[in-house]
Structures are given as structure tokens and as C-alpha cells.
């Protein structure tokens, strides 16, 4: 009760009894009680309206955040279509294989223009045979100029 002790309340009551008088004191206390009730009711209404305004502000903020996320998703939806992306990748891969080695090399290029693993030269059958029998493989320049290995001996089989 407004941080007053019983002694202070008794002192205020005694002063009110002397000032107002014993005849009008019950009316004054009733009026004081009604005013206190009205003040408490107004304070409660103010507090509830204030809390409601805070909730509405928070809800409005959350609503704006949700709408922002929704707009972001709607904006990203046309550009992100995983089914079309996969379909295009498969179509490119199939067309690349059907087009032959040059198409495969073209499809192997990435965004930087580098060529992927399709550019690795494969050894010719003669080079493979020479490697299997332990002969030194000719250089790439020699392999390009002549289709056969100049110093190779005819194969007779393994020697005992």
C-alpha cells in the first residue's frame, strides 16, 4: 500500500477524522474507494491496451518478415527449377555422346574454357604393344609423323 506502515495509515486516518469529522468520514471513504477503483480499472485498461499494441507491433513485424521471405521464395522460384536443370544436363550429355568426339570435347569445356578429361590422348595400338613388351614408347612427335614404330622387331613371342 504505497510503502506505508500501519502507524502512518493510523496517523492519516486520525487527521482525516479531525478534518472531515465523524459524520462525513464514511462518505469520504466511500468516495475515496470509488475513485481508487476507477483509477485501478483505468490503469488495467491502459496496461491491456499497451500490451495489445505491443503484440500487434510484434505480429506486424513477424508478418512483414514472413511476407519478405515469401517474396524472396517467389522471386527465386522461376530461376530455380531442379527438374528442368536435370533434364537439360541429361540432354546435353546425350547430345554430346551422339555428336562424336568433337561434341564430347565441346561439352567437356567448363565455364572457364578449360577442357576436361576428354583431351587426354590415348596410346595407339602400336604404343600399347610396345609398352606391354617393355620397349620404350616413342615420343608424341614421332608417333604423329609415322604410324608405325621404326625400330621395332617383329613379334616372335616371349624368349625363354
C-alpha positions as CSV (number, residue, x, y, z in Angstrom):
1,X,0.0,0.0,0.0
2,X,2.3,2.7,-1.3
3,X,5.0,1.6,1.1
4,X,3.3,2.9,4.2
5,X,3.4,1.3,7.6
6,X,0.4,0.8,9.9
7,X,1.4,3.7,12.0
8,X,1.4,6.1,9.1
9,X,-2.1,4.8,8.0
10,X,-3.4,5.4,11.5
11,X,-2.0,8.9,11.6
12,X,-3.6,9.8,8.2
13,X,-7.0,8.3,9.5
14,X,-6.8,10.4,12.7
15,X,-6.1,13.6,10.7
16,X,-8.9,12.8,8.3
17,X,-11.3,12.2,11.3
18,X,-10.4,15.5,12.8
19,X,-10.5,17.5,9.4
20,X,-13.6,15.8,7.8
21,X,-15.4,15.0,11.0
22,X,-17.1,11.8,12.2
23,X,-20.3,12.5,10.4
24,X,-18.9,12.8,6.8
25,X,-16.0,10.4,7.1
26,X,-17.9,7.3,5.8
27,X,-19.0,9.3,2.7
28,X,-15.4,10.4,2.1
29,X,-14.0,6.9,2.5
30,X,-16.7,5.5,0.1
31,X,-15.8,8.2,-2.5
32,X,-12.1,7.5,-2.0
33,X,-12.8,3.8,-2.6
34,X,-14.7,4.5,-5.8
35,X,-12.0,6.8,-7.1
36,X,-9.4,4.2,-6.3
37,X,-11.4,1.6,-8.1
38,X,-11.8,3.8,-11.2
39,X,-8.1,4.6,-11.2
40,X,-7.2,0.9,-10.9
41,X,-9.6,0.0,-13.7
42,X,-8.2,2.7,-16.0
43,X,-4.7,1.6,-15.2
44,X,-5.6,-2.0,-16.0
45,X,-7.3,-1.0,-19.3
46,X,-4.3,1.1,-20.2
47,X,-1.9,-1.8,-19.5
48,X,-4.0,-4.2,-21.5
49,X,-4.2,-1.8,-24.5
50,X,-0.5,-1.2,-24.2
51,X,0.2,-5.0,-24.2
52,X,-2.1,-5.5,-27.1
53,X,-0.4,-2.7,-29.1
54,X,3.0,-4.4,-28.4
55,X,1.6,-7.8,-29.5
56,X,0.2,-6.2,-32.7
57,X,3.5,-4.5,-33.4
58,X,5.4,-7.8,-32.9
59,X,2.8,-9.6,-35.0
60,X,3.1,-6.9,-37.7
61,X,6.9,-7.3,-37.7
62,X,6.6,-11.1,-37.9
63,X,4.0,-10.7,-40.7
64,X,6.4,-8.4,-42.6
65,X,9.2,-10.9,-42.2
66,X,7.1,-13.7,-43.4
67,X,6.0,-11.6,-46.4
68,X,9.6,-10.8,-47.2
69,X,10.5,-14.5,-47.1
70,X,7.6,-15.3,-49.3
71,X,8.6,-12.6,-51.8
72,X,12.1,-14.0,-51.9
73,X,10.9,-17.5,-52.5
74,X,8.5,-16.3,-55.2
75,X,11.4,-14.4,-56.9
76,X,13.7,-17.5,-56.8
77,X,11.0,-19.9,-58.0
78,X,11.2,-19.2,-61.7
79,X,15.0,-19.3,-61.8
80,X,15.3,-22.5,-59.7
81,X,13.7,-25.4,-61.3
82,X,15.6,-28.7,-60.5
83,X,13.6,-30.8,-63.0
84,X,14.5,-28.5,-65.9
85,X,18.1,-28.3,-64.8
86,X,18.5,-32.1,-64.6
87,X,16.6,-32.5,-67.9
88,X,19.0,-30.0,-69.6
89,X,22.1,-31.7,-68.2
90,X,20.9,-35.1,-69.4
91,X,20.0,-33.7,-72.8
92,X,23.5,-32.1,-73.1
93,X,25.2,-35.3,-72.1
94,X,23.2,-37.4,-74.6
95,X,23.8,-34.9,-77.4
96,X,27.5,-34.7,-76.6
97,X,27.9,-38.5,-76.9
98,X,25.8,-38.7,-80.0
99,X,27.8,-35.9,-81.7
100,X,31.1,-37.8,-81.6
101,X,34.5,-36.9,-80.1
102,X,34.4,-33.2,-81.1
103,X,31.0,-32.8,-79.5
104,X,32.3,-34.6,-76.4
105,X,35.2,-32.2,-76.2
106,X,32.9,-29.2,-76.6
107,X,30.6,-30.5,-73.8
108,X,33.6,-31.2,-71.6
109,X,34.5,-27.5,-71.5
110,X,33.6,-25.8,-68.3
111,X,32.8,-22.2,-67.6
112,X,36.5,-21.2,-67.7
113,X,37.0,-22.6,-71.1
114,X,39.2,-25.4,-69.8
115,X,38.8,-28.8,-71.4
116,X,38.1,-31.7,-69.2
117,X,39.3,-35.3,-69.3
118,X,38.3,-35.9,-72.9
119,X,41.5,-34.3,-74.2
120,X,43.8,-36.9,-72.7
121,X,45.5,-38.7,-75.7
122,X,45.1,-42.4,-75.8
123,X,48.1,-44.5,-76.9
124,X,47.8,-46.1,-80.3
125,X,47.7,-49.9,-80.5
126,X,51.3,-50.0,-81.5
127,X,52.3,-47.9,-78.4
128,X,50.3,-50.3,-76.2
129,X,52.0,-53.3,-77.7
130,X,55.4,-51.7,-77.2
131,X,54.6,-50.9,-73.6
132,X,53.4,-54.4,-72.9
133,X,56.7,-55.9,-74.2
134,X,58.9,-53.4,-72.4
135,X,60.0,-51.4,-75.3
136,X,60.4,-47.7,-74.9
137,X,57.4,-45.8,-76.2
138,X,58.2,-43.4,-79.0
139,X,57.7,-39.7,-78.3
140,X,54.5,-38.0,-79.3
141,X,56.1,-36.2,-82.2
142,X,57.4,-39.4,-83.6
143,X,54.1,-41.1,-83.1
144,X,52.3,-38.3,-85.0
145,X,54.7,-38.4,-88.0
146,X,54.8,-42.1,-88.5
147,X,52.0,-44.6,-87.8
148,X,54.5,-47.5,-87.2
149,X,57.4,-47.9,-84.8
150,X,60.5,-47.7,-86.9
151,X,62.9,-49.7,-84.7
152,X,60.5,-52.4,-83.7
153,X,61.3,-56.0,-84.3
154,X,58.6,-58.4,-85.5
155,X,57.0,-60.1,-82.6
156,X,58.1,-63.7,-82.1
157,X,56.8,-64.2,-78.7
158,X,58.5,-64.3,-75.3
159,X,62.0,-65.6,-75.2
160,X,62.9,-68.4,-72.7
